[in-house]
Amino acid sequence: CPRSACPSPERYMESYQAKVDHIYVITLSSHLSGSHNSACLAKNLYCEKYGEKDIHVVDSESASGGETQMMLKLIELEEQGLPFSEIVEQIERFRSTVHTYFVLDSLEALRKNGRLSRVKALVATTLNIKPIMAGARGTIVPRGQTMGIKKALGKMADLTIQEMPDPADRRLIITHCNAPERAELVRDIVLAKISVKECIIMDTRGVSSLYASDGGVIVTI
């Protein structure tokens, strides 16, 4: 089974030395990765060694496109020229409104790394049942299941439509692991029923590719 490891505090500290006024770190959900703890520890060590600096570590309570949602929102807030303290307050509030859903061909990487129970992964593999999963305050929860990938993608799209707050003001971000046609299918279903501020389709990278595995699709709103 492929494994992953979070960046060390030293790696974060190197980044904190950038000559900028404000630093933001957006990490994988703290329930799924040690990245958040590592970044927070690095902030404390940095401030002890070099003095106070405007550094804020954001627990995305998500992954992949969810982290991208945070990054794009932070850019918007910084471009408005808001004070650092207000940006921190707004990004934390925004984080609580972001929803994450995903459908994977295989749950084995998640199961073997302790993110799912053995039974759920086994049923999904042996019976071709495709679970629709979601994030719930940073943890993974089931939101339904269907027979076959196409129906699962359709059900995920329906959940996205039903639960998107203020669609005209939101971004629809779809990330996929070697599955552009699946991502486009989800996009087409969603955009046929609602209008959004922006729609972005991206390839997964790094640890998100590891867990999504070939064919995985992740939606964040």
LOLO-645985 format. One record per residue (C-alpha): residue in three letters; x, y, z. Coordinates in nm, 3 decimals, always signed. Each point is the difference from the previous one (the first is absolute). Layout:
<res ALA; px X; py Y; pz Z>
...
***
This chain:
<res CYS; px +0.000; py +0.000; pz +0.000>
<res PRO; px +0.133; py +0.347; pz -0.082>
<res ARG; px +0.076; py +0.213; pz +0.304>
<res SER; px +0.031; py +0.371; pz +0.061>
<res ALA; px +0.177; py +0.218; pz +0.255>
<res CYS; px -0.072; py +0.358; pz +0.102>
<res PRO; px +0.264; py +0.272; pz -0.042>
<res SER; px +0.227; py +0.052; pz +0.300>
<res PRO; px -0.016; py +0.316; pz +0.213>
<res GLU; px +0.341; py +0.092; pz -0.142>
<res ARG; px -0.142; py +0.007; pz -0.354>
<res TYR; px -0.274; py +0.237; pz +0.112>
<res MET; px +0.248; py +0.220; pz +0.186>
<res GLU; px +0.204; py +0.040; pz -0.317>
<res SER; px -0.311; py +0.128; pz -0.178>
<res TYR; px -0.083; py +0.237; pz +0.285>
<res GLN; px +0.326; py +0.184; pz -0.065>
<res ALA; px -0.144; py +0.145; pz -0.322>
<res LYS; px +0.031; py +0.379; pz -0.010>
<res VAL; px -0.373; py +0.077; pz -0.005>
<res ASP; px -0.235; py +0.173; pz +0.242>
<res HIS; px -0.258; py -0.279; pz +0.036>
<res ILE; px +0.038; py -0.376; pz -0.022>
<res TYR; px -0.287; py -0.246; pz -0.031>
<res VAL; px +0.031; py -0.378; pz +0.016>
<res ILE; px -0.290; py -0.212; pz -0.126>
<res THR; px +0.029; py -0.360; pz +0.111>
<res LEU; px -0.180; py -0.325; pz -0.052>
<res SER; px -0.268; py -0.073; pz +0.257>
<res SER; px +0.160; py -0.045; pz +0.341>
<res HIS; px -0.217; py -0.313; pz +0.042>
<res LEU; px +0.172; py -0.163; pz -0.299>
<res SER; px +0.357; py +0.129; pz +0.016>
<res GLY; px +0.264; py +0.124; pz +0.241>
<res SER; px +0.073; py +0.294; pz -0.231>
<res HIS; px -0.204; py +0.246; pz +0.205>
<res ASN; px +0.172; py -0.086; pz +0.327>
<res SER; px +0.338; py +0.018; pz -0.170>
<res ALA; px -0.075; py +0.345; pz -0.143>
<res CYS; px -0.125; py +0.131; pz +0.336>
<res LEU; px +0.305; py -0.135; pz +0.182>
<res ALA; px +0.223; py +0.166; pz -0.259>
<res LYS; px -0.179; py +0.333; pz +0.053>
<res ASN; px +0.062; py -0.016; pz +0.374>
<res LEU; px +0.365; py -0.094; pz -0.048>
<res TYR; px +0.049; py +0.273; pz -0.259>
<res CYS; px -0.147; py +0.270; pz +0.223>
<res GLU; px +0.210; py -0.114; pz +0.295>
<res LYS; px +0.316; py +0.020; pz -0.210>
<res TYR; px -0.063; py +0.303; pz -0.222>
<res GLY; px -0.280; py +0.194; pz +0.167>
<res GLU; px -0.367; py +0.048; pz -0.080>
<res LYS; px -0.116; py -0.008; pz -0.362>
<res ASP; px -0.342; py +0.000; pz -0.165>
<res ILE; px -0.037; py -0.374; pz -0.067>
<res HIS; px -0.335; py -0.175; pz -0.007>
<res VAL; px -0.042; py -0.377; pz -0.042>
<res VAL; px -0.336; py -0.100; pz -0.147>
<res ASP; px -0.134; py -0.350; pz +0.060>
<res SER; px -0.190; py -0.044; pz -0.327>
<res GLU; px -0.208; py -0.284; pz +0.149>
<res SER; px +0.021; py -0.125; pz -0.359>
<res ALA; px +0.258; py -0.093; pz -0.263>
<res SER; px +0.084; py +0.064; pz -0.365>
<res GLY; px -0.252; py +0.250; pz -0.141>
<res GLY; px -0.107; py +0.095; pz +0.351>
<res GLU; px +0.347; py +0.140; pz +0.062>
<res THR; px -0.019; py +0.180; pz -0.335>
<res GLN; px -0.328; py +0.159; pz +0.110>
<res MET; px +0.181; py +0.141; pz +0.305>
<res MET; px +0.291; py +0.128; pz -0.205>
<res LEU; px -0.219; py +0.183; pz -0.252>
<res LYS; px -0.206; py +0.156; pz +0.279>
<res LEU; px +0.316; py +0.120; pz +0.175>
<res ILE; px +0.119; py +0.165; pz -0.321>
<res GLU; px -0.331; py +0.184; pz -0.028>
<res LEU; px +0.019; py +0.119; pz +0.362>
<res GLU; px +0.362; py +0.115; pz -0.034>
<res GLU; px -0.081; py +0.189; pz -0.321>
<res GLN; px -0.268; py +0.190; pz +0.193>
<res GLY; px +0.276; py +0.134; pz +0.226>
<res LEU; px -0.162; py -0.126; pz +0.318>
<res PRO; px +0.194; py -0.016; pz +0.328>
<res PHE; px +0.161; py -0.334; pz +0.079>
<res SER; px -0.226; py -0.058; pz +0.302>
<res GLU; px -0.313; py +0.051; pz -0.208>
<res ILE; px +0.125; py -0.232; pz -0.274>
<res VAL; px +0.063; py -0.269; pz +0.262>
<res GLU; px -0.352; py +0.042; pz +0.135>
<res GLN; px -0.159; py -0.011; pz -0.346>
<res ILE; px +0.196; py -0.303; pz -0.126>
<res GLU; px -0.092; py -0.199; pz +0.311>
<res ARG; px -0.365; py +0.089; pz -0.054>
<res PHE; px +0.022; py -0.087; pz -0.369>
<res ARG; px +0.160; py -0.336; pz +0.080>
<res SER; px -0.310; py -0.109; pz +0.191>
<res THR; px -0.215; py +0.053; pz -0.312>
<res VAL; px +0.207; py -0.215; pz -0.238>
<res HIS; px -0.140; py -0.343; pz -0.091>
<res THR; px +0.204; py -0.293; pz -0.133>
<res TYR; px -0.128; py -0.312; pz -0.179>
<res PHE; px +0.179; py -0.281; pz -0.179>
<res VAL; px -0.050; py -0.322; pz -0.191>
<res LEU; px +0.291; py -0.242; pz -0.043>
<res ASP; px +0.046; py -0.316; pz -0.204>
<res SER; px +0.194; py -0.150; pz +0.288>
<res LEU; px -0.006; py +0.072; pz +0.372>
<res GLU; px +0.298; py -0.228; pz +0.072>
<res ALA; px +0.257; py +0.276; pz +0.053>
<res LEU; px -0.233; py +0.171; pz +0.249>
<res ARG; px -0.080; py -0.326; pz +0.177>
<res LYS; px +0.359; py -0.124; pz +0.027>
<res ASN; px +0.109; py +0.333; pz +0.142>
<res GLY; px -0.271; py -0.007; pz +0.266>
<res ARG; px -0.241; py +0.252; pz -0.149>
<res LEU; px -0.289; py -0.243; pz -0.054>
<res SER; px -0.132; py -0.315; pz +0.162>
<res ARG; px +0.092; py -0.330; pz -0.164>
<res VAL; px -0.364; py -0.095; pz -0.061>
<res LYS; px -0.087; py +0.312; pz -0.200>
<res ALA; px +0.303; py -0.039; pz -0.224>
<res LEU; px -0.064; py -0.373; pz -0.052>
<res VAL; px -0.366; py +0.041; pz -0.094>
<res ALA; px +0.079; py +0.280; pz -0.241>
<res THR; px +0.266; py -0.212; pz -0.168>
<res THR; px -0.172; py -0.337; pz -0.023>
<res LEU; px -0.355; py +0.104; pz -0.096>
<res ASN; px +0.087; py +0.295; pz -0.228>
<res ILE; px -0.188; py +0.223; pz +0.241>
<res LYS; px +0.132; py +0.353; pz -0.030>
<res PRO; px -0.037; py +0.202; pz +0.320>
<res ILE; px -0.046; py +0.375; pz -0.016>
<res MET; px +0.219; py +0.139; pz +0.276>
<res ALA; px +0.017; py +0.347; pz +0.153>
<res GLY; px +0.196; py +0.203; pz +0.247>
<res ALA; px -0.159; py +0.078; pz +0.338>
<res ARG; px +0.212; py +0.246; pz +0.197>
<res GLY; px +0.310; py -0.164; pz -0.140>
<res THR; px -0.100; py -0.365; pz +0.037>
<res ILE; px -0.127; py -0.234; pz -0.272>
<res VAL; px -0.364; py -0.108; pz +0.009>
<res PRO; px -0.221; py -0.196; pz -0.245>
<res ARG; px -0.281; py +0.192; pz -0.170>
<res GLY; px -0.147; py -0.279; pz -0.211>
<res GLN; px +0.089; py -0.277; pz -0.241>
<res THR; px -0.100; py -0.127; pz -0.343>
<res MET; px +0.084; py -0.282; pz -0.239>
<res GLY; px +0.252; py +0.123; pz -0.253>
<res ILE; px +0.217; py +0.306; pz -0.038>
<res LYS; px -0.227; py +0.204; pz -0.228>
<res LYS; px -0.293; py -0.010; pz +0.242>
<res ALA; px +0.234; py +0.088; pz +0.288>
<res LEU; px +0.132; py +0.304; pz -0.184>
<res GLY; px -0.358; py +0.107; pz -0.075>
<res LYS; px -0.100; py -0.035; pz +0.365>
<res MET; px +0.306; py +0.199; pz +0.108>
<res ALA; px -0.095; py +0.272; pz -0.247>
<res ASP; px -0.354; py +0.006; pz +0.142>
<res LEU; px +0.137; py +0.040; pz +0.354>
<res THR; px +0.217; py +0.285; pz -0.122>
<res ILE; px -0.302; py +0.176; pz -0.150>
<res GLN; px -0.216; py -0.052; pz +0.309>
<res GLU; px +0.258; py +0.116; pz +0.252>
<res MET; px +0.179; py +0.285; pz -0.177>
<res PRO; px -0.060; py +0.323; pz +0.195>
<res ASP; px -0.052; py +0.310; pz -0.218>
<res PRO; px +0.113; py -0.161; pz -0.330>
<res ALA; px +0.053; py +0.334; pz -0.179>
<res ASP; px +0.268; py +0.089; pz +0.257>
<res ARG; px +0.175; py -0.339; pz +0.010>
<res ARG; px +0.269; py -0.182; pz -0.191>
<res LEU; px -0.055; py -0.356; pz -0.115>
<res ILE; px +0.339; py -0.174; pz +0.010>
<res ILE; px +0.026; py -0.353; pz -0.137>
<res THR; px +0.326; py -0.192; pz +0.030>
<res HIS; px +0.062; py -0.338; pz -0.157>
<res CYS; px +0.268; py -0.267; pz -0.022>
<res ASN; px +0.037; py -0.089; pz -0.369>
<res ALA; px -0.377; py +0.032; pz -0.052>
<res PRO; px -0.074; py +0.322; pz -0.194>
<res GLU; px -0.315; py -0.145; pz -0.160>
<res ARG; px -0.146; py -0.077; pz +0.343>
<res ALA; px +0.082; py +0.348; pz +0.125>
<res GLU; px -0.164; py +0.154; pz -0.306>
<res LEU; px -0.310; py -0.217; pz +0.050>
<res VAL; px -0.041; py +0.128; pz +0.356>
<res ARG; px +0.056; py +0.357; pz -0.118>
<res ASP; px -0.262; py -0.031; pz -0.274>
<res ILE; px -0.262; py -0.145; pz +0.236>
<res VAL; px +0.054; py +0.277; pz +0.256>
<res LEU; px +0.015; py +0.290; pz -0.244>
<res ALA; px -0.312; py -0.118; pz -0.180>
<res LYS; px -0.198; py +0.077; pz +0.316>
<res ILE; px +0.178; py +0.288; pz +0.174>
<res SER; px +0.232; py +0.290; pz -0.087>
<res VAL; px +0.321; py +0.048; pz +0.197>
<res LYS; px +0.258; py +0.276; pz +0.030>
<res GLU; px +0.271; py -0.215; pz -0.156>
<res CYS; px +0.065; py -0.364; pz -0.087>
<res ILE; px +0.351; py -0.143; pz +0.013>
<res ILE; px +0.106; py -0.353; pz -0.099>
<res MET; px +0.347; py -0.109; pz +0.110>
<res ASP; px +0.218; py -0.310; pz +0.021>
<res THR; px +0.071; py -0.130; pz +0.349>
<res ARG; px +0.357; py +0.025; pz +0.124>
<res GLY; px +0.218; py -0.161; pz +0.262>
<res VAL; px -0.177; py -0.154; pz +0.297>
<res SER; px -0.345; py +0.064; pz -0.152>
<res SER; px +0.093; py -0.220; pz -0.297>
<res LEU; px +0.123; py -0.268; pz +0.238>
<res TYR; px -0.333; py -0.023; pz +0.181>
<res ALA; px -0.234; py +0.076; pz -0.291>
<res SER; px +0.173; py -0.272; pz -0.207>
<res ASP; px -0.057; py -0.043; pz -0.372>
<res GLY; px -0.348; py +0.123; pz -0.098>
<res GLY; px -0.083; py +0.191; pz +0.318>
<res VAL; px -0.203; py +0.322; pz -0.017>
<res ILE; px -0.022; py +0.262; pz +0.277>
<res VAL; px -0.244; py +0.290; pz +0.008>
<res THR; px +0.020; py +0.303; pz +0.228>
<res ILE; px -0.238; py +0.293; pz +0.017>
***
